[in-house]
Amino acid sequence: MAETPALESERLILRMPTFEDVPRIQEFVSDRAIAATTLNIPHPYPEDGAVAWVQRRYKLAESGDDHCFAMILKAENRLIGAVMIRINHEHAHAEMGYWLGKPYWGQGYMTEAVRRVVQFGFDDLRLQRVYANHLGMNPASGRVMQKAGMRYEGTFPKHILKWGVFVDLVHYGITREDYESQ
């Protein structure tokens, strides 16, 4: 089992989510605005959804193929979001996903966290590539990816069915060479 380490950035501590985080997770991901911007968060969010989510994070971490980081704001010692990275060891790449509580949008926290997790992917996990996707109607997520050094790689038109509407899926990635040259 590969243990998920605690990481640190200027304003954040990134660590495995715990059951103590469940109330904040439940509060944030129950917000329709959060669900609307993500691929995998349903709305309405199930009442026990955050407990199940934390349990799943630990099961996935046991394989060494998945690292989930609760984003803890140092100034408040409070969870504000999460970043996940799922590794494909055979191909030395990983897919990243994330969400952020609405009160913390537009303050650079997600960019800070994504940059730190990308660094972890290349420096600690020795990945060749990290990639992420966002829904076409969420360009702010694409800006986070760009600020973290990822390049736009393409759009899959009408690729995802979100709440009865087909929407575009926008793809970004960064290779080890690009990361090392930044």
Secondary structure, DSSP 4 states (H G I P E B T S, - for coil): -PPPPPEE-SSEEEE---GGGHHHHHHHHTSHHHHHT-SS--SSPPTTHHHHHHHHHHHHHHTTSEEEEEEEETTTTEEEEEEEEEEETTTTEEEEEEEE-GGGTTSSHHHHHHHHHHHIIIIIS--SEEEEEEETT-HHHHHHHHHTT-EEEEEEEEEEEETTEEEEEEEEEEEHHHHHH-
